[in-house]
Amino acid sequence: MLFRSVEVAAGPTGNAERMKQLHVLRFDAANDHGRQVIESLPEAWRPKVIAVNGQEGFSAMTVVRALRQGAVVAMLGDRMVDDRTVEVRFLGAPCRFPAGPWMLAALARVPVIVVGNFKEDADTYRVIASPPIQCRFDRSRSRDAQVTEWAQAFADRLEEMVRRYPDQYYNFHDLWRAQAPVGSRE
């Protein structure tokens, strides 16, 4: 799909009501540029922010509750917020990705869709959405193995997007370090 702006993507396609159910999981800081961007959006388009750096465990419960109520929760699947990670292959090498998004999706029993927004030319963007990754625990299998499987599916889809748009992927953390970064700000 090609869109020229958020309003074009959401409004005419009948998604304005759905935009009201959008939550963004992110670090929240008073002078953060991302926060300023979100606050500058018209209220009808402004997502609800769930702060990762809020009370211990509270953000996870808030995410699961929102998902169970039918909301869409946007989060970065390649950014660590704690030491709960899994090893996957990404861009040809083993690296660490967070386990949290997959645990939350499985607890809420919702699929995960990998979405990328890429600039095609001066005023046109391409939005790419993957088929859903189904995240439901199977009691006959190891939870760790299942979380790793889902994270690998995400890494594979992200890698496809990065290879297609290599100049538009920004991750300022060393995913390939043996020790996962803790408390990153993305």
Secondary structure as GFF3:
##gff-version 3
##sequence-region A 1 186
A	DSSP	beta_strand	2	3	.	.	.	ID=ss1
A	DSSP	alpha_helix	6	10	.	.	.	ID=ss2
A	DSSP	alpha_helix	16	19	.	.	.	ID=ss3
A	DSSP	beta_strand	22	26	.	.	.	ID=ss4
A	DSSP	alpha_helix	33	40	.	.	.	ID=ss5
A	DSSP	three_ten_helix	43	45	.	.	.	ID=ss6
A	DSSP	beta_strand	48	51	.	.	.	ID=ss7
A	DSSP	alpha_helix	58	68	.	.	.	ID=ss8
A	DSSP	beta_strand	72	74	.	.	.	ID=ss9
A	DSSP	beta_strand	85	90	.	.	.	ID=ss10
A	DSSP	beta_strand	93	98	.	.	.	ID=ss11
A	DSSP	alpha_helix	100	108	.	.	.	ID=ss12
A	DSSP	beta_strand	115	121	.	.	.	ID=ss13
A	DSSP	beta_strand	124	129	.	.	.	ID=ss14
A	DSSP	alpha_helix	143	164	.	.	.	ID=ss15
A	DSSP	three_ten_helix	166	168	.	.	.	ID=ss16
###
